[in-house]
Structure formats: structure tokens, C-alpha cells
Amino acid sequence: MDKIFLVFQREYLSRVRKKSFIIMSLIGPLLTVALFAVPVFIAKMSDSGKTVVVADTGNLFAGKLPEAKDDIQFVATTPDLAQAKAEFKKSKHDALLYIPKQDLANPGGFQVFSRKGLGVSLERDINRAVSLQIENQRLTASGIDRATLDKLKADVSLETVSLSDDGEKSSSTGVSTGVAYACGFLIYIFIFMYGVQIMRGVMEEKTSRIVEVVISSVKPFQLMMGKVLGIAAVGFTQLALWVLLSVGISSVMARSVSPEKMVEDRVSRTTAMASGSTTATVSTDTPQEKAAKKDTNVAAKMTAALRAADLNVPLIVGCFLFYFLGGYLFYGALFGAIGAAVDNDTDTQQFMLPVTMPLVLTFVVSQAILTTNPNGSVAVWMSMIPLTSPIAMVMRLPFGGVPAWQLATSMVLLVLGFIFTTWLAGRIYRVGILMYGKKVNYRELSKWMFYKG
């Protein structure tokens, strides 16, 4: 154990002292936020300010084009198609919509012209505007008022409640799905990131011949175990720093834009206005204030949704840490065995595919099955098998309803799977760590497992 600890200490300290580790630990939460926020921001920027000119030959809109929105506006042009095309080529508009004379019973013949490929969102907005206008025309012809029809529609808000042996608990499918994806994504990323570090670390020691000196005093199995545990501690340290920094950033932002603070500021402004004039009744909110109110309402709704979800936070956090560590140790041993078996990155591809495929498959299947039917047979079996349970089980837990025996069985199987893969990797490691310049295949690996000594 002393030798394992020495290897553990060396692996841990050599990595946490690197500038790359410190920088990633500090900016990791910001990069995570940017990963989700930037695509949305770019999408909004690319979809803003679209202008569509309408050549309404069939008089479908009767001179009343759809109202302009933030991302699209409609402008009338001459109903003559040839002239409309000529004017469109000279203008800077984004699209030209041509509407021929229509039979409301069987509408068709619509054309949209653009200089380049028409974006999906713009095409969808144009299609929606035309379809809505045809519906309005049909309603008018049938003697039905659109306003009356809209009043008949109902927007029902469902309150979901889970029934269990412990009693009734409120739940939220959206919140549970978000938490499930976050937990599964973190485990998926960390296993890949730090598993590859183990593989590359073993390969570097092997190719530089340092390992020949090291194993003169340390057994190959002890060296591999210390390396796996040391890099696991690095992963836990970085995860803890990310959590602490995320909580700190969220707390600072919550204080600066908290609903209470905004209400106090608004009350003070209203009081000042009232003292100067008793007739001011019109709201003077600036666009910035309106945007802040909107953001605050979104934050308040998210907070209320998290509280209403009534998640078993201690169970989720505890199981997340267990599967985070168990999944990493399970796959870390396999990555270490790959690093011992090969000499360069090119040879790793044939061995990495069968190791990483269960992880990728679980994450892909989670989007179609685990979050839509978390207690189905596929989800249950995937949360039991050690190859897939680190991601599958943590994605089932936020939805509730996981029996205690399934959770216990999954944990036991994962521990047994880690012990088996460590033994298996150790058999490969003790032979492959001193094997140079030889192309290794699966048949050769199977022989290494049964070498004596």
C-alpha cells in the first residue's frame, strides 16, 4: 500500500501543479455556460432582422400582412411576379414570397425566392404565416370568428405527483430531465477526459523507458493502481472546484439581479415619482429594466420549478459521486491496459472503440429512451450492467421510482466489475508495459492474460 500511495501522490501532485489544470479549473464553469449559451446567442443573431417581400397576386392577405416580429417582417410589393423578381434582385431583402390565386379548398402554388439557400427558421416562419392566413380565410368562410375560436382553446397546467410507498411527492419532468442530462454529461466527459490521461501517461512512461526503472521497485499492478487512483483524485479535485466556483458565481449574480433588490429599487423610484407628482400613472420602465424583469421572472420560475420538483437531493448527490468514481475506476483500468499494450496513438484506435462504445451508446440511448421511459426494461438493464450503469443509473434517479434492490444490485455489480477489470488490466499491464515495437492484436492480448509469473 505504501508503494501504491507513492505512485498516487506523484500522479496527483504532478497534475494539479500544472498551469493547464489551474486554468481549466478556474474557467471551466464559464466554458460550460458558454457551451450552452453561445449557440443560442449565435442562433438569435443569425435569425434577426429578416425581411420578406410579398407578391400577393391572389390577394390572400387582402392588404393586411402579418405583423412584424423581432426576427421577421413582411413588406408588400407589386403583385406582378416578373417585376417583383426584378425589384427583389436590386434590393437587400432576404426572401420573396409569391402567392398566386388560390382555391381555399385546395391551396397551392406558393413560391419563395432567395439569393442563397433559405434558412430553416425563415422557411418555417413564412410557412406558418401563410398557413395561418389560409386558416383565417376558411374560418371566415365558415362563419367562425378567430377570436371566438381562440377563447375556446384551453392552456392547462398539469401538476405532476409521484405516488410511492413513502407517500405523495410533487415532481417535474422538465427539471428531472435537466438534472439527469447534467449528471450523465459530467460522468461521460470526465471518464473520457481522465481515462485518456491514464492511457497517455502509461504510453509516455513506456516509450521513454522510465517504467523500466520504476518497476524494479514497484510491481506493475501497484504502478497501475496508483496511477488510476491518483488521476481519479485529480478529477474529483477539479469537479469540486467547478462546483464551488459555480455556486460562488451564481450567488454573486443572484445578489446583483435578485428579485428583492429589483423590487426595492422599483419601489424607491416609484416613491420618488409620487413625491414629485401625484398624477403619474404611466409605467416608465426602460428597455433595460423590462429585460431585467423578464430575466428575473425566468430565474424565479426556474427556482420555483426546482423547489416544486421535490428531488431527493442527498440520494442523487451521493449516487452521483459513487457512480462518478466507480465508472472512472472501471474504465480507467481498461484505458491503462490499452496504454500498456500499444506504443503510439495510431495503435490505440482498434482497442479504444470497444471500450468507449458502451459509453457513447448509453449517452445516445439516453436521449431516446432513458429520459422518456426511465423505468422501462431497457433503462433497468442498462442501469445494471457495469459497462453502462455509471451513466444510465444517474439518469434514472432524478425521475424517482428506482427500487432499492435495483440500486443496490447496480452498485454491487459495478464494484465487482471494477475488481474484474482491474485484475484483467493488471494481467495485460504486467506483460505489455515492457513490450516494445510489436503490433498487438486481440489474440495476443488473450495470451497475455494467461501468462504465468
C-alpha positions in Angstrom: 0.0 0.0 0.0 2.9 2.4 0.7 4.2 2.0 -2.9 0.7 2.5 -4.3 0.4 5.7 -2.2 3.7 6.9 -3.5 2.6 6.5 -7.1 -0.8 8.0 -6.2 1.0 11.1 -4.7 3.3 11.5 -7.6 0.4 11.3 -10.2 -1.8 13.7 -8.2 0.8 16.4 -7.4 2.3 16.4 -10.9 -1.1 17.1 -12.5 -2.6 19.6 -10.0 0.5 21.8 -10.2 0.3 22.2 -13.9 -0.9 25.6 -15.3 -3.3 23.9 -17.6 -5.1 22.3 -14.6 -5.3 25.6 -12.7 -6.6 27.5 -15.8 -9.2 24.8 -16.6 -10.4 24.7 -13.0 -10.9 28.4 -13.0 -12.5 28.9 -16.3 -14.3 25.5 -16.5 -17.7 26.8 -15.2 -17.6 29.7 -17.6 -16.8 27.4 -20.5 -19.7 25.2 -19.5 -22.1 28.1 -19.5 -20.7 29.3 -22.9 -21.1 25.8 -24.3 -24.9 26.1 -24.0 -25.3 29.9 -24.2 -23.2 30.8 -27.2 -25.0 28.6 -29.7 -28.3 30.1 -28.6 -26.9 33.6 -28.8 -25.5 33.0 -32.3 -28.7 31.5 -33.5 -30.6 34.6 -32.3 -28.2 36.9 -34.0 -28.3 35.0 -37.3 -32.1 34.9 -37.3 -32.6 38.6 -36.5 -33.8 41.3 -39.0 -35.2 39.1 -41.8 -37.3 40.9 -44.4 -39.7 39.1 -46.7 -41.4 40.9 -49.6 -44.8 39.5 -50.6 -46.2 39.5 -54.1 -49.8 38.7 -53.2 -51.3 38.1 -56.7 -54.1 36.0 -55.2 -55.0 38.8 -52.6 -54.7 36.2 -49.8 -53.7 38.7 -47.2 -56.1 41.4 -48.5 -53.5 44.1 -47.9 -53.0 43.2 -44.2 -49.7 41.5 -44.0 -48.7 39.7 -40.8 -47.4 42.0 -38.0 -43.6 42.4 -37.8 -41.8 40.5 -35.1 -38.3 40.7 -33.6 -36.8 38.3 -36.2 -39.0 38.8 -39.3 -41.1 41.4 -41.1 -43.3 41.3 -44.2 -43.3 44.0 -46.8 -45.7 44.3 -49.7 -44.5 44.6 -53.3 -46.1 44.6 -56.8 -48.3 41.5 -57.5 -46.6 41.1 -60.9 -44.2 38.3 -60.4 -41.7 39.3 -63.1 -41.5 42.9 -61.8 -41.3 41.6 -58.2 -38.3 39.4 -59.1 -36.5 42.3 -60.8 -37.1 44.6 -57.8 -36.0 41.8 -55.4 -32.7 41.4 -57.2 -31.9 45.1 -56.7 -33.0 45.1 -53.1 -31.3 43.7 -49.9 -34.4 41.8 -48.8 -33.9 38.2 -47.7 -36.8 36.4 -49.5 -39.6 37.0 -52.0 -43.0 35.2 -51.3 -45.2 34.8 -54.4 -48.9 33.9 -53.7 -50.9 33.0 -56.8 -54.7 33.0 -57.0 -56.0 30.4 -54.5 -58.7 27.9 -54.1 -59.1 27.7 -50.3 -60.3 24.1 -50.5 -57.0 23.1 -52.2 -54.4 25.8 -51.8 -51.0 25.5 -53.5 -48.6 27.1 -56.0 -46.7 29.2 -53.3 -43.1 30.1 -54.2 -40.3 31.5 -52.1 -37.3 33.1 -53.9 -34.0 33.9 -52.2 -30.5 34.7 -53.4 -28.9 31.9 -51.4 -30.2 28.9 -49.6 -33.3 29.7 -47.5 -32.7 29.1 -43.7 -34.9 26.6 -41.9 -36.2 29.1 -39.4 -37.1 31.6 -42.1 -38.9 29.0 -44.2 -40.8 27.8 -41.1 -41.9 31.4 -40.3 -43.1 32.0 -43.8 -44.9 28.7 -43.9 -46.6 29.4 -40.6 -47.7 32.9 -41.7 -49.3 31.6 -45.0 -50.9 28.6 -43.2 -52.4 30.8 -40.5 -53.9 33.2 -43.1 -55.5 30.3 -45.0 -57.0 29.1 -41.8 -58.4 32.6 -41.1 -59.9 32.7 -44.6 -61.5 29.3 -44.1 -62.9 30.3 -40.7 -64.3 33.5 -42.2 -65.9 31.5 -45.0 -67.5 29.1 -42.4 -68.8 32.0 -40.3 -66.4 31.4 -37.4 -64.5 34.2 -35.7 -60.8 33.6 -34.9 -61.1 35.4 -31.6 -64.0 33.2 -30.6 -62.0 30.1 -31.6 -59.0 31.3 -29.6 -61.2 31.8 -26.5 -62.4 28.2 -26.8 -58.8 26.9 -26.6 -57.5 25.9 -23.1 -54.0 26.2 -21.8 -53.9 23.7 -18.9 -51.1 23.4 -16.4 -50.6 19.9 -15.1 -49.3 19.3 -11.6 -47.4 16.0 -11.7 -47.3 14.0 -8.5 -45.4 10.7 -8.0 -47.0 8.0 -5.8 -44.7 5.7 -3.9 -44.6 3.8 -0.6 -43.2 6.9 1.1 -46.3 8.9 0.1 -47.1 11.5 -2.4 -44.4 13.8 -3.8 -44.6 16.6 -6.3 -42.4 16.1 -9.4 -41.4 18.0 -12.5 -40.5 16.1 -15.7 -38.6 19.1 -17.2 -36.4 19.6 -14.1 -35.8 15.9 -13.7 -34.7 15.7 -17.4 -32.3 18.6 -16.9 -30.7 17.1 -13.8 -30.4 13.7 -15.5 -28.7 15.2 -18.5 -26.3 17.2 -16.3 -25.3 14.2 -14.2 -24.9 11.9 -17.2 -22.9 14.5 -19.2 -20.5 15.2 -16.4 -19.7 11.5 -15.9 -19.4 11.0 -19.7 -17.0 13.8 -20.1 -14.8 13.0 -17.0 -14.5 9.4 -17.9 -13.3 10.2 -21.4 -11.0 13.1 -20.3 -9.2 11.4 -17.4 -9.3 7.9 -18.9 -7.4 9.2 -21.8 -4.9 10.8 -19.4 -4.2 7.4 -17.9 -3.7 5.8 -21.3 -1.3 8.6 -22.4 0.5 8.6 -19.1 1.2 4.9 -19.4 2.3 5.2 -23.0 4.7 8.1 -22.2 6.4 6.1 -19.4 6.6 3.1 -21.7 8.1 4.8 -24.7 10.5 6.9 -22.6 11.7 3.7 -20.9 11.2 5.3 -17.4 9.0 2.4 -16.5 11.9 0.0 -16.7 13.5 1.8 -13.7 10.2 2.2 -11.8 9.1 -1.4 -11.9 12.5 -2.5 -10.4 11.0 -1.4 -7.1 7.2 -1.3 -7.8 5.1 -4.1 -9.2 3.3 -3.3 -12.4 -0.1 -3.8 -10.7 0.8 -1.4 -7.9 2.0 1.1 -10.5 -1.2 0.9 -12.5 -3.4 1.1 -9.4 -1.6 4.1 -8.0 -1.9 5.8 -11.4 -5.6 5.2 -11.7 -6.3 6.3 -8.1 -4.1 9.4 -8.5 -5.8 10.6 -11.6 -9.2 9.9 -10.1 -8.3 12.2 -7.2 -7.4 14.9 -9.8 -10.8 14.5 -11.4 -12.5 14.8 -8.0 -10.5 17.9 -7.2 -11.4 19.6 -10.4 -15.0 18.7 -10.1 -15.1 20.1 -6.5 -13.5 23.3 -7.7 -16.0 23.6 -10.5 -18.9 23.1 -8.1 -17.6 25.7 -5.6 -16.9 28.2 -8.4 -20.3 27.7 -10.0 -22.0 28.2 -6.6 -20.0 31.3 -6.0 -20.7 32.8 -9.4 -24.4 32.0 -9.1 -24.5 33.6 -5.6 -22.9 36.8 -6.8 -25.2 37.1 -9.8 -28.2 36.3 -7.7 -27.4 39.2 -5.3 -26.8 41.7 -8.1 -30.0 40.8 -10.0 -32.2 39.3 -7.2 -35.9 40.0 -7.4 -35.9 41.5 -3.9 -33.3 44.1 -4.9 -35.1 45.0 -8.1 -38.4 45.4 -6.2 -36.7 47.7 -3.7 -35.2 49.8 -6.5 -38.5 50.0 -8.3 -40.3 51.0 -5.1 -37.8 53.7 -4.3 -38.2 55.1 -7.9 -42.0 55.0 -7.6 -41.9 56.8 -4.2 -39.7 59.5 -5.7 -42.0 59.9 -8.6 -45.1 60.1 -6.3 -43.5 62.8 -4.1 -42.9 64.9 -7.2 -46.2 64.3 -9.0 -49.5 62.6 -7.8 -50.8 62.1 -11.3 -48.1 59.9 -12.8 -49.6 56.5 -13.6 -47.8 55.5 -16.8 -45.0 53.0 -16.4 -41.6 54.5 -17.1 -39.7 51.2 -17.4 -36.7 51.4 -19.7 -36.0 48.6 -22.2 -33.1 47.5 -19.9 -35.5 47.4 -16.9 -38.0 45.4 -18.9 -35.3 42.9 -20.0 -34.1 42.6 -16.4 -37.7 41.9 -15.2 -38.1 39.3 -17.9 -34.8 37.6 -16.9 -35.8 37.8 -13.2 -39.1 36.2 -14.0 -37.3 33.3 -15.8 -34.9 32.9 -12.8 -37.9 32.9 -10.4 -39.7 30.3 -12.5 -36.6 28.1 -12.6 -36.2 28.4 -8.8 -39.8 27.6 -8.3 -39.6 24.6 -10.6 -36.6 23.2 -8.7 -38.5 23.5 -5.4 -41.6 22.0 -6.9 -39.7 19.1 -8.3 -39.0 17.9 -4.8 -35.9 15.9 -5.8 -34.2 13.6 -3.4 -31.0 15.7 -3.5 -29.0 13.7 -0.9 -29.6 10.4 -2.8 -28.9 11.9 -6.2 -25.6 13.6 -5.0 -24.5 10.5 -3.1 -25.2 8.2 -6.0 -23.6 10.6 -8.5 -20.3 10.6 -6.5 -20.4 6.8 -6.2 -21.0 6.3 -10.0 -18.6 9.1 -10.9 -15.8 7.3 -9.0 -16.9 3.8 -9.8 -17.3 4.5 -13.5 -14.0 6.2 -13.7 -12.2 3.3 -11.9 -13.9 0.7 -14.1 -13.0 2.4 -17.4 -9.7 3.8 -16.1 -8.3 0.3 -15.6 -9.2 -0.5 -19.2 -7.6 2.7 -20.6 -4.5 1.9 -18.6 -4.4 -1.6 -20.2 -4.7 0.0 -23.7 -1.8 2.3 -22.9 0.4 -0.6 -21.8 -0.4 -2.7 -24.9 0.5 -0.1 -27.6 3.4 2.1 -28.4 1.7 5.0 -30.3 -1.6 6.8 -30.7 -2.3 5.1 -34.0 -2.5 1.7 -32.5 -4.9 2.8 -29.8 -7.8 3.2 -32.2 -8.5 -0.5 -32.6 -8.7 -1.0 -28.8 -10.5 2.2 -27.8 -13.6 1.5 -29.9 -14.9 -1.5 -28.0 -14.0 0.3 -24.7 -15.7 3.6 -25.5 -18.6 2.3 -27.5 -20.8 1.4 -24.4 -20.3 5.0 -23.1 -21.3 6.6 -26.4 -24.2 4.2 -26.8 -25.5 4.9 -23.3 -25.4 8.7 -23.9 -27.1 8.4 -27.3 -29.8 6.0 -26.0 -30.4 8.3 -23.0 -31.9 10.9 -25.3 -34.4 8.5 -26.8 -35.2 6.0 -24.0 -33.7 6.7 -20.6 -35.3 10.2 -20.2 -38.6 9.2 -21.8 -39.1 5.9 -20.1 -36.7 5.8 -17.1 -38.3 2.7 -15.6 -38.7 0.7 -18.7 -36.9 -2.6 -19.3 -34.1 -1.1 -21.4 -33.4 1.5 -18.8 -33.4 -1.0 -16.0 -31.0 -3.4 -17.7 -28.7 -0.6 -18.8 -28.5 0.7 -15.2 -27.5 -2.8 -14.0 -24.7 -3.7 -16.5 -21.4 -2.2 -15.2 -20.4 -1.0 -18.7 -23.5 1.3 -18.9 -24.6 1.7 -15.3 -22.5 4.8 -14.4 -24.5 7.0 -16.8 -27.8 5.1 -17.0 -28.4 4.9 -13.3 -27.7 8.5 -12.5 -30.0 9.5 -15.3 -32.8 7.3 -13.9 -32.5 8.6 -10.3 -33.9 12.2 -10.8 -37.2 10.7 -12.1 -37.6 8.6 -8.9 -39.2 5.2 -8.7 -35.9 3.3 -8.7 -36.3 0.4 -6.3 -33.7 0.0 -3.5 -32.8 -3.5 -4.7 -32.1 -2.3 -8.2 -29.8 0.5 -6.9 -28.0 -1.9 -4.5 -27.6 -4.6 -7.2 -26.2 -2.0 -9.7 -23.7 -0.7 -7.1 -22.5 -4.2 -6.2 -22.2 -5.2 -9.9 -20.2 -2.0 -10.6 -17.8 -2.8 -7.7 -17.4 -6.4 -8.9 -16.9 -5.1 -12.4 -14.1 -2.7 -11.3 -12.4 -5.6 -9.4 -12.6 -7.8 -12.5 -11.4 -5.1 -15.0 -8.5 -4.2 -12.6 -7.4 -7.8 -12.5 -7.8 -8.1 -16.2 -5.9 -4.9 -16.9 -3.2 -6.0 -14.5 -2.6 -9.2 -16.4 -2.2 -7.2 -19.6 -0.2 -4.4 -17.9 2.5 -6.7 -16.4 3.3 -8.0 -19.9 2.6 -5.1 -22.2 4.5 -2.5 -20.1 7.8 -4.0 -21.2 6.8 -4.9 -24.7 8.2 -2.7 -27.4 7.9 -2.5 -31.2 5.4 -5.3 -31.5 2.0 -4.9 -33.2 -0.6 -6.2 -30.7 -3.9 -7.8 -31.6 -6.8 -9.2 -29.6 -5.4 -12.7 -29.9 -2.1 -11.6 -28.4 -3.8 -9.8 -25.6 -5.7 -13.0 -24.7 -2.4 -14.8 -24.4 -1.0 -12.2 -22.1 -3.9 -12.8 -19.6 -2.8 -16.4 -19.0 1.0 -15.9 -18.9 2.4 -17.3 -15.6 4.7 -15.3 -13.3 
